[in-house]
Amino acid sequence: PEFLEAVSAAGIRFTDIFFSPDLRVVSPDAVLEELLRAVERTKAPFAMAIPCEKDVPREKIYEMLRRFQKALADIGCRLTMEPFDCKWGDTNEFVSYRTLAGIQTYLENVPGLLCCFDSGNFQRGGTAWEEAATALQGKIANVHLKDLRRDELYAPLAKKSVDGSLWSMAPVGCGELHLNECLKKFLRDNTTCTFALEYGVCRSLQEAHRLSIANASAWLQECLPAK
């Protein structure tokens, strides 16, 4: 409660929260109870699911997410998923929704589910953000602008893509993904969503923060009409 009060006093609001249900060890009822409590406390408009798939029938996961979507909608929150490109927890396995096709399968099976669009994760999952944005038009809730490089200028080469290539994190606008064009596309298409700048594993977070904010601010000034 103290943390939430401090965040509120600072004028900061939560745009989304994430949760990682593992039906091997916890019931959907228990997950939903905690999830609804978290949403009510944070007033987050979106909740992002990162479900464990190992040894869990896919239809059971779909059924859980359908139920969660309806319950969240009743309190003004929407359920999302991103192309999660890390190995899930203790399973040492990648999830099916690491790729565009995997995300689309979940969207098809869970009515009302939306995509949390992560430019860097899509790239490592084998799909350029341009292709993913076109394929998911009308299904995008929020956007994580994540930039990547194939050198170690800002961070180690720590993440391997589906084609075996290695990528490192970079401040937004300092990588190879042309995220200025990504932002412009969503604004041009009148996509209603929240944009987040993601650069969490850069060596110098202070530098990454400064560069990311400066680049994104300049792009917005180019795109938005002057007041």
Salt bridges, closest charged atoms under 4 A:
ASP22 OD2 - ARG24 NH2 2.76
ASP29 OD1 - ARG67 NH2 2.59
GLU33 OE2 - ARG37 NH2 3.15
GLU34 OE2 - ARG37 NH1 2.66
GLU53 OE2 - ARG58 NH1 3.71
GLU59 OE2 - ARG66 NH1 2.80
GLU82 OE1 - HIS144 ND1 3.99
ASP85 OD2 - ARG124 NE 2.40
ASP85 OD1 - LYS159 NZ 3.61
ASP90 OD1 - ARG24 NH2 3.14
GLU93 OE2 - LYS54 NZ 3.07
ASP118 OD2 - HIS144 ND1 3.77
ASP118 OD2 - LYS146 NZ 3.21
ASP151 OD1 - ARG149 NE 2.84
GLU176 OE1 - ARG150 NH2 2.65
GLU181 OE2 - LYS184 NZ 3.84
ASP189 OD2 - LYS185 NZ 2.86
GLU198 OE1 - HIS144 ND1 3.19
GLU198 OE2 - LYS146 NZ 3.37
GLU222 OE1 - LYS184 NZ 3.41
